[in-house]
Amino acid sequence: MASQRVRIEEASIDSLLAAYQGHKTDVRSVVRAYLDRIEAYDRKGPALGSIITVNPDAMAQAEELDKASSRSKALTGPLHGIPVLVKDNVDVAGLPTTGGSRTLMGWVPPRDATIVAKLRAAGAIVIAKTTMSEFARGGVDNINSVLPGFARNPYNTAYATGGSSGGTGAALAANFGTIGIGSDTWGSIRNPANNNSIVGLRPSSVIASRAGMIGLYDARDVVGPMARSVADVAAMLDIIAGTDPADPGTAIAEAHISPSYKGHLKIDGLRGKRIGVLRQAFPYNASDPAVLALFDKALADLRTGGAVVVDPLVIPEFDNHPARPHPQSEVRAAIETYLAKTGPGFPKSLAEIEASKKYHPLHEVGFKTTAVAPRPSEDPTVKRLEADEVLMREAYIRSMDQAGVDCLVMPCTSFPPKLNGDRNTTPTGSTTWIASGLHWPAIIVPMGFTYEDLPSGLQIVGKPWSDSLLIELAFAYEQATHHRHPPSTVPPLN
């Protein structure tokens, strides 16, 4: 009979697989332990509010995996019995998809999103759907109308989880699951990774299918892995990367997908790499000194690891390419594309959602303006933005090539996480808009804590299809520093 003494707090994919193979535990015990933590801490105790829906069949699915491995004397796949948390804008067959909105309560998609199907085929169990900013409209905090109020940061519950994948970020930090899925358009994987001391990858555009996901702006939308370690992010990317006829954009990625992202987990991955410091993105007079101190220590650690740090890397045209928000026409088109696939009785347009008034008041102005936006093909803002982004990419590539750097580094945000509700009185210093505007990949890895145990993350931005390089650099830095520690508000259960 399997022992239940294996601790799930901070467990990794490899540690759980080893425990299964060594008969030290079984999938039922692991899933039960995660469910107990959700029960104890998500709506009770610190009341993190990170979960929208718990999978009622998780224990039954765990039992089926145990039976299958008992019969075959082998694990069912590379993610056998690994509990995964899925952002609630990604479809899981049999579980509701709300996008954080009350207007979609009761909508249960009949099919898995492509990446969910891949994870399940690899043996993973979806343990829960996680909360998110309503229709992903938020990066600073995580507030929606399905779960009233703010999701809370487990490191300090007065502070924000980050949005819009903040539910996945907080739940991973609190050890409610082993790995997680988020989506990133403007920073929605990276801000929560920063705020919750986890690793989050915005992969290269369309390297993983977005079919079955509520999008926000097709040209910038990506779906990607979140976890407590770079190794687990790499293992997830090995599973979810790939082309998909249901997401035609993925066709261009086929020639660029690595045979093994786990193969780039190299302790000496920093050695000889040339890294540019984009200080224009976080000027000293507009950044928090404590965050800057962490970042400067990170640069020292990168040098110690053998990297050549070019500080600063200057882009002469930087001010010509500021943060450019998503065109409202594209936002409307992305959301309504998903709404068209829902069943009878659910809204099919943003105008219907706005008319229902079933949204948090924080989002009222945004819904009103987006509901009347024109078609993207009739919106001059779209063509202007696309032309500007071409020039932005050319400017960044030109400067990086001249300096001979492989990637850029900067803090994910140059200020600590914001207090919940503090949207307009203090800055965030977020730098995630840069990779989004470039349509480039970026990874966040913990770089330490400031003030009252508030996490900060190092952001590494690379050129298109440099996901392997980002994993290599982030892993070497992570292994040299080990900044992450579990939050004190959610201790191990007896």
C-alpha positions as CSV (number, residue, x, y, z in Angstrom):
1,M,0.0,0.0,0.0
2,A,1.4,3.4,-0.9
3,S,2.8,5.6,1.8
4,Q,1.3,9.1,2.1
5,R,4.3,10.7,3.7
6,V,5.5,12.4,0.5
7,R,5.3,16.1,0.9
8,I,3.6,18.0,-1.9
9,E,4.8,21.5,-0.8
10,E,7.2,22.7,-3.4
11,A,7.0,19.3,-5.2
12,S,8.3,19.2,-8.8
13,I,7.3,17.1,-11.7
14,D,10.4,14.9,-11.4
15,S,10.1,14.5,-7.6
16,L,6.5,13.3,-8.0
17,L,7.3,10.9,-10.9
18,A,10.1,9.5,-8.8
19,A,7.8,9.0,-5.8
20,Y,5.3,7.2,-8.0
21,Q,7.9,5.0,-9.6
22,G,9.4,4.2,-6.2
23,H,6.0,3.3,-4.8
24,K,6.4,6.0,-2.1
25,T,3.0,7.4,-2.9
26,D,0.2,7.2,-5.4
27,V,-1.7,9.7,-7.5
28,R,-4.8,9.5,-5.2
29,S,-2.8,10.6,-2.2
30,V,-1.1,13.5,-4.1
31,V,-4.4,14.8,-5.5
32,R,-6.1,14.5,-2.1
33,A,-3.3,16.5,-0.5
34,Y,-3.6,19.3,-3.0
35,L,-7.4,19.3,-2.7
36,D,-7.0,19.6,1.1
37,R,-4.8,22.6,0.7
38,I,-7.3,24.3,-1.6
39,E,-10.1,23.5,0.9
40,A,-8.0,24.9,3.8
41,Y,-6.6,28.0,2.3
42,D,-8.5,29.3,-0.8
43,R,-11.8,30.3,0.8
44,K,-10.7,29.9,4.4
45,G,-7.7,31.0,6.4
46,P,-5.9,33.6,4.2
47,A,-8.8,33.3,1.7
48,L,-6.6,33.6,-1.4
49,G,-9.6,33.4,-3.8
50,S,-7.4,31.9,-6.5
51,I,-9.7,29.1,-7.5
52,I,-13.0,29.4,-9.5
53,T,-13.8,25.7,-10.0
54,V,-12.4,22.5,-8.4
55,N,-12.5,19.5,-10.7
56,P,-15.1,17.2,-9.0
57,D,-13.7,14.2,-10.9
58,A,-10.1,14.7,-9.9
59,M,-10.0,11.9,-7.4
60,A,-11.7,9.5,-9.8
61,Q,-9.2,10.4,-12.5
62,A,-6.4,9.9,-10.0
63,E,-7.7,6.4,-9.2
64,E,-7.9,5.5,-12.9
65,L,-4.3,6.5,-13.3
66,D,-3.3,4.4,-10.3
67,K,-5.1,1.4,-11.8
68,A,-3.5,1.9,-15.2
69,S,0.0,2.1,-13.8
70,S,-0.6,-0.9,-11.6
71,R,-1.7,-2.9,-14.6
72,S,1.1,-1.9,-16.9
73,K,3.8,-1.6,-14.2
74,A,4.7,1.8,-15.8
75,L,3.7,5.4,-15.7
76,T,1.1,6.5,-18.3
77,G,3.1,9.4,-19.6
78,P,5.7,12.1,-18.9
79,L,3.2,14.0,-16.7
80,H,1.6,10.9,-15.0
81,G,-0.5,12.1,-12.1
82,I,0.8,15.7,-12.2
83,P,-1.9,18.1,-11.0
84,V,-2.3,21.1,-13.2
85,L,-4.0,24.4,-12.6
86,V,-5.7,25.9,-15.7
87,K,-6.6,29.6,-16.1
88,D,-10.4,30.0,-16.6
89,N,-10.1,31.3,-20.1
90,V,-8.8,27.9,-21.3
91,D,-11.4,25.2,-22.0
92,V,-11.4,21.9,-20.0
93,A,-14.1,19.6,-21.2
94,G,-16.7,19.0,-18.5
95,L,-15.6,22.1,-16.4
96,P,-17.1,25.6,-16.8
97,T,-15.1,28.3,-18.7
98,T,-16.1,31.7,-17.4
99,G,-13.3,34.0,-18.4
100,G,-13.8,35.5,-15.0
101,S,-17.3,36.7,-16.1
102,R,-20.7,36.1,-14.5
103,T,-22.2,36.2,-18.0
104,L,-20.6,32.8,-18.8
105,M,-21.5,31.1,-15.6
106,G,-22.9,27.7,-16.5
107,W,-21.1,27.4,-19.9
108,V,-19.3,24.0,-20.0
109,P,-17.3,23.4,-23.2
110,P,-17.6,20.0,-24.8
111,R,-13.9,19.7,-25.8
112,D,-10.6,20.4,-24.2
113,A,-8.4,23.2,-25.5
114,T,-5.6,21.7,-27.6
115,I,-3.0,22.3,-24.9
116,V,-5.2,20.8,-22.2
117,A,-5.7,17.7,-24.4
118,K,-2.0,17.4,-24.7
119,L,-1.4,17.7,-21.0
120,R,-4.0,15.1,-20.2
121,A,-2.6,12.8,-22.9
122,A,0.7,13.1,-21.1
123,G,-1.0,11.9,-17.9
124,A,-1.7,15.2,-16.1
125,I,-4.8,15.8,-14.1
126,V,-6.6,19.2,-14.2
127,I,-7.2,19.8,-10.5
128,A,-8.9,23.2,-10.8
129,K,-9.7,26.2,-12.9
130,T,-8.1,29.4,-11.6
131,T,-9.5,32.9,-11.2
132,M,-8.5,35.7,-13.6
133,S,-9.2,39.3,-14.3
134,E,-12.5,39.6,-16.0
135,F,-12.0,38.7,-19.7
136,A,-8.3,39.2,-19.0
137,R,-8.8,42.9,-18.8
138,G,-6.3,43.7,-16.1
139,G,-2.5,43.4,-15.4
140,V,-2.0,45.2,-12.2
141,D,-4.3,43.1,-10.0
142,N,-6.8,40.3,-10.3
143,I,-10.5,41.1,-9.8
144,N,-13.5,39.7,-11.5
145,S,-17.2,39.3,-11.2
146,V,-17.3,35.5,-10.7
147,L,-15.3,35.6,-7.5
148,P,-16.2,39.0,-6.0
149,G,-13.3,41.1,-4.8
150,F,-9.6,40.6,-5.2
151,A,-7.6,37.5,-5.4
152,R,-4.9,37.7,-2.7
153,N,-1.1,37.3,-2.8
154,P,-0.1,34.4,-0.6
155,Y,3.1,36.2,0.4
156,N,1.2,39.2,1.8
157,T,-2.5,39.0,1.4
158,A,-3.0,42.8,1.3
159,Y,-1.2,42.8,-2.0
160,A,-2.1,41.9,-5.6
161,T,-1.5,38.6,-7.4
162,G,-1.0,40.4,-10.7
163,G,-3.2,39.8,-13.6
164,S,-4.7,38.4,-15.6
165,S,-3.3,34.9,-14.8
166,G,-3.1,35.9,-11.1
167,G,-5.2,32.9,-10.0
168,T,-2.7,30.5,-11.5
169,G,0.2,32.4,-10.1
170,A,-1.1,32.6,-6.5
171,A,-2.3,29.0,-6.5
172,L,1.1,27.7,-7.7
173,A,2.8,29.8,-5.1
174,A,0.5,28.4,-2.4
175,N,1.1,24.8,-3.6
176,F,-2.5,24.1,-4.8
177,G,-1.1,22.3,-7.8
178,T,2.3,21.3,-9.4
179,I,2.2,23.2,-12.7
180,G,-0.1,25.7,-14.3
181,I,-1.4,27.3,-17.5
182,G,-1.7,31.0,-18.1
183,S,-2.2,33.3,-21.1
184,D,-0.2,36.4,-21.9
185,T,-1.1,39.3,-24.1
186,W,0.3,42.3,-22.3
187,G,2.1,40.6,-19.4
188,S,-0.6,38.3,-18.0
189,I,1.7,35.4,-17.3
190,R,4.7,37.5,-16.4
191,N,3.1,39.9,-13.9
192,P,1.7,37.0,-11.8
193,A,5.0,35.2,-12.0
194,N,6.7,38.3,-10.7
195,N,4.2,38.9,-7.9
196,N,4.1,35.3,-6.7
197,S,7.8,34.2,-6.9
198,I,7.3,31.6,-9.6
199,V,8.6,31.1,-13.1
200,G,6.4,32.1,-16.1
201,L,7.2,31.9,-19.8
202,R,5.6,34.0,-22.5
203,P,6.7,31.7,-25.3
204,S,7.4,32.7,-28.9
205,S,4.2,33.7,-30.7
206,V,2.1,30.7,-31.7
207,I,4.6,28.0,-30.5
208,A,1.6,26.6,-28.6
209,S,-2.0,26.4,-29.8
210,R,-4.5,28.9,-28.5
211,A,-7.5,26.9,-29.8
212,G,-10.0,26.7,-27.0
213,M,-8.9,29.9,-25.3
214,I,-10.7,33.2,-24.8
215,G,-8.3,35.6,-26.4
216,L,-7.7,39.3,-26.0
217,Y,-5.7,40.4,-29.1
218,D,-4.8,37.7,-31.6
219,A,-1.5,39.2,-32.7
220,R,-0.2,39.3,-29.2
221,D,-2.0,36.4,-27.5
222,V,0.0,33.5,-26.3
223,V,-0.7,30.6,-23.9
224,G,2.1,29.4,-21.8
225,P,3.5,27.4,-18.8
226,M,3.8,28.6,-15.2
227,A,5.5,26.7,-12.4
228,R,7.7,26.9,-9.4
229,S,10.8,26.0,-11.3
230,V,12.4,26.5,-14.7
231,A,12.7,22.7,-15.1
232,D,8.9,22.3,-14.8
233,V,8.3,25.1,-17.3
234,A,10.6,23.4,-19.7
235,A,8.9,20.0,-19.2
236,M,5.5,21.6,-19.9
237,L,6.7,23.3,-23.0
238,D,8.0,20.0,-24.3
239,I,4.3,18.8,-24.1
240,I,2.3,21.8,-25.3
241,A,4.6,23.2,-28.1
242,G,3.5,22.1,-31.6
243,T,1.4,23.0,-34.6
244,D,-2.4,22.7,-34.6
245,P,-4.8,23.0,-37.6
246,A,-7.3,24.5,-35.2
247,D,-4.9,27.5,-34.7
248,P,-3.5,28.1,-38.2
249,G,-1.0,30.6,-36.9
250,T,1.0,27.8,-35.3
251,A,2.1,26.5,-38.8
252,I,5.0,29.0,-38.9
253,A,6.3,27.6,-35.6
254,E,6.9,24.1,-36.9
255,A,10.5,24.6,-38.0
256,H,11.4,26.4,-34.8
257,I,10.3,24.1,-32.1
258,S,13.1,22.5,-30.1
259,P,13.2,18.6,-29.9
260,S,13.7,19.0,-26.2
261,Y,13.4,22.1,-24.1
262,K,14.4,20.1,-21.0
263,G,17.7,19.5,-22.9
264,H,18.5,23.1,-22.3
265,L,18.5,22.9,-18.5
266,K,22.2,23.6,-18.2
267,I,23.9,24.6,-15.0
268,D,26.6,26.5,-17.0
269,G,24.0,28.1,-19.3
270,L,25.1,31.6,-18.6
271,R,28.7,31.1,-19.6
272,G,29.7,33.2,-22.6
273,K,26.3,34.6,-23.2
274,R,26.1,38.3,-23.9
275,I,23.2,40.0,-22.1
276,G,22.0,43.6,-22.7
277,V,20.6,45.7,-19.8
278,L,17.7,47.8,-21.1
279,R,17.8,50.6,-18.4
280,Q,15.7,52.8,-20.6
281,A,12.7,50.7,-19.5
282,F,13.2,51.3,-15.8
283,P,15.0,54.7,-15.2
284,Y,16.4,55.2,-11.7
285,N,14.2,58.2,-11.0
286,A,11.1,56.2,-11.7
287,S,11.9,53.0,-9.9
288,D,11.8,51.7,-6.4
289,P,15.3,51.6,-4.8
290,A,14.7,48.2,-3.2
291,V,13.8,46.6,-6.6
292,L,16.8,48.2,-8.2
293,A,19.0,46.8,-5.6
294,L,17.7,43.3,-6.3
295,F,18.2,43.8,-10.0
296,D,21.8,45.0,-9.6
297,K,22.5,41.9,-7.4
298,A,21.0,39.8,-10.2
299,L,23.4,41.4,-12.7
300,A,26.3,40.5,-10.5
301,D,25.0,37.0,-10.3
302,L,24.8,36.8,-14.1
303,R,28.4,37.9,-14.4
304,T,29.5,35.4,-11.7
305,G,27.8,32.7,-13.9
306,G,30.0,33.7,-16.8
307,A,27.7,36.0,-18.7
308,V,29.0,39.2,-20.4
309,V,26.7,42.0,-19.3
310,V,26.4,45.0,-21.6
311,D,25.2,47.7,-19.3
312,P,23.5,49.7,-20.6
313,L,22.2,48.5,-24.0
314,V,20.9,51.6,-25.6
315,I,18.2,51.7,-28.2
316,P,18.3,55.2,-29.8
317,E,14.7,55.0,-31.0
318,F,13.4,53.7,-27.6
319,D,11.2,56.8,-27.0
320,N,9.6,56.5,-30.4
321,H,8.1,53.2,-29.4
322,P,6.2,53.6,-26.1
323,A,3.7,51.1,-24.7
324,R,0.8,50.8,-27.2
325,P,-2.4,49.3,-25.8
326,H,-4.4,46.7,-27.8
327,P,-6.8,48.2,-30.3
328,Q,-10.4,48.0,-28.9
329,S,-11.5,46.6,-32.3
330,E,-9.1,43.6,-31.9
331,V,-10.2,43.0,-28.3
332,R,-13.8,43.0,-29.3
333,A,-13.1,40.6,-32.2
334,A,-11.1,38.2,-30.0
335,I,-13.7,37.9,-27.3
336,E,-16.6,37.7,-29.7
337,T,-14.8,34.9,-31.7
338,Y,-15.0,32.8,-28.5
339,L,-18.5,33.8,-27.5
340,A,-19.8,32.7,-30.9
341,K,-18.8,29.1,-29.9
342,T,-20.8,29.1,-26.7
343,G,-24.2,27.4,-26.4
344,P,-27.7,28.9,-26.4
345,G,-28.5,31.4,-23.7
346,F,-24.9,32.8,-23.4
347,P,-24.0,36.2,-24.8
348,K,-22.6,36.4,-28.3
349,S,-21.3,40.0,-28.2
350,L,-19.7,42.5,-25.9
351,A,-22.8,44.7,-26.4
352,E,-24.9,41.9,-24.7
353,I,-22.4,41.7,-21.9
354,E,-22.4,45.4,-21.4
355,A,-26.2,45.5,-21.4
356,S,-26.4,42.7,-18.8
357,K,-24.5,44.8,-16.3
358,K,-23.1,41.5,-14.9
359,Y,-19.6,42.7,-14.6
360,H,-17.5,44.4,-11.9
361,P,-17.9,48.2,-12.0
362,L,-14.2,48.5,-12.5
363,H,-14.6,47.2,-16.1
364,E,-17.6,49.3,-17.0
365,V,-15.9,52.0,-19.1
366,G,-13.8,49.4,-20.9
367,F,-16.8,47.3,-21.8
368,K,-18.8,50.4,-23.0
369,T,-16.0,51.6,-25.4
370,T,-15.0,48.1,-26.6
371,A,-18.6,47.1,-27.3
372,V,-19.0,49.7,-30.0
373,A,-15.5,49.3,-31.6
374,P,-15.5,48.8,-35.4
375,R,-14.2,45.6,-37.1
376,P,-10.4,45.4,-37.1
377,S,-10.4,45.6,-40.9
378,E,-12.2,49.0,-40.7
379,D,-10.0,50.3,-37.8
380,P,-7.1,52.5,-38.9
381,T,-5.6,52.1,-35.4
382,V,-4.8,48.5,-36.3
383,K,-2.7,49.2,-39.4
384,R,-0.9,52.0,-37.7
385,L,-0.1,49.8,-34.7
386,E,1.2,47.0,-36.9
387,A,3.4,49.4,-38.9
388,D,4.8,50.9,-35.6
389,E,5.6,47.4,-34.3
390,V,7.5,46.6,-37.4
391,L,9.7,49.7,-36.8
392,M,10.0,48.8,-33.1
393,R,11.3,45.3,-33.9
394,E,13.8,46.7,-36.5
395,A,15.1,49.2,-33.9
396,Y,15.6,46.6,-31.2
397,I,17.2,44.1,-33.5
398,R,19.5,46.7,-34.9
399,S,20.8,47.8,-31.5
400,M,21.1,44.2,-30.2
401,D,23.0,43.1,-33.3
402,Q,25.4,46.1,-33.0
403,A,26.1,45.3,-29.4
404,G,26.3,41.5,-30.1
405,V,23.9,40.6,-27.3
406,D,21.8,37.5,-27.2
407,C,19.0,38.9,-25.1
408,L,17.8,41.7,-22.9
409,V,17.2,41.8,-19.1
410,M,15.2,44.1,-16.9
411,P,13.0,43.8,-13.8
412,C,9.5,42.6,-14.6
413,T,8.3,45.6,-12.7
414,S,10.4,48.3,-11.2
415,F,8.1,48.6,-8.2
416,P,6.9,45.9,-5.7
417,P,3.4,44.4,-6.1
418,K,0.7,46.9,-5.6
419,L,-1.8,46.9,-2.8
420,N,-5.1,45.4,-3.9
421,G,-7.3,48.2,-5.1
422,D,-4.4,50.6,-5.7
423,R,-4.7,50.9,-9.4
424,N,-4.2,54.6,-10.0
425,T,-2.3,56.1,-7.1
426,T,1.1,54.5,-7.4
427,P,3.1,53.3,-10.5
428,T,3.8,49.6,-11.3
429,G,6.9,50.2,-13.5
430,S,5.8,47.2,-15.5
431,T,8.1,46.4,-18.4
432,T,6.1,43.5,-19.9
433,W,4.8,45.7,-22.7
434,I,8.1,45.5,-24.4
435,A,8.1,41.8,-25.3
436,S,4.4,42.1,-26.1
437,G,4.9,44.9,-28.5
438,L,7.9,43.1,-30.1
439,H,5.9,39.8,-30.2
440,W,9.0,38.2,-28.7
441,P,9.3,35.5,-26.0
442,A,10.2,36.4,-22.4
443,I,10.7,34.5,-19.1
444,I,10.3,35.6,-15.5
445,V,12.5,34.0,-12.8
446,P,12.4,35.0,-9.1
447,M,15.2,37.5,-8.1
448,G,14.3,38.0,-4.4
449,F,12.0,39.9,-2.1
450,T,11.6,43.4,-0.9
451,Y,9.9,45.0,2.1
452,E,7.2,42.8,3.7
453,D,8.1,39.6,1.8
454,L,7.0,41.0,-1.6
455,P,8.5,39.1,-4.6
456,S,10.2,40.5,-7.6
457,G,11.2,38.8,-10.8
458,L,14.0,39.1,-13.3
459,Q,12.7,39.3,-16.9
460,I,14.8,37.9,-19.8
461,V,13.6,38.9,-23.3
462,G,14.8,37.2,-26.4
463,K,14.4,37.3,-30.2
464,P,11.8,35.2,-31.9
465,W,12.1,31.4,-31.3
466,S,14.8,31.9,-28.6
467,D,12.7,30.0,-26.0
468,S,15.5,27.4,-25.6
469,L,18.0,30.2,-24.9
470,L,15.7,31.8,-22.3
471,I,15.2,28.5,-20.5
472,E,19.0,27.9,-20.5
473,L,19.7,31.4,-19.0
474,A,16.9,31.3,-16.5
475,F,17.8,27.8,-15.3
476,A,21.4,28.7,-14.7
477,Y,20.4,31.9,-12.9
478,E,17.8,30.1,-10.8
479,Q,20.2,27.3,-9.8
480,A,22.8,29.8,-8.8
481,T,20.5,31.9,-6.6
482,H,17.5,29.8,-5.4
483,H,15.5,32.9,-4.4
484,R,12.1,31.3,-4.1
485,H,10.7,30.3,-0.8
486,P,7.1,29.2,0.0
487,P,4.8,31.8,1.5
488,S,4.2,31.7,5.2
489,T,0.4,32.2,5.0
490,V,-0.2,28.7,3.7
491,P,2.0,26.3,5.8
492,P,2.0,22.5,5.4
493,L,-1.2,20.9,6.7
494,N,-0.9,18.4,9.6
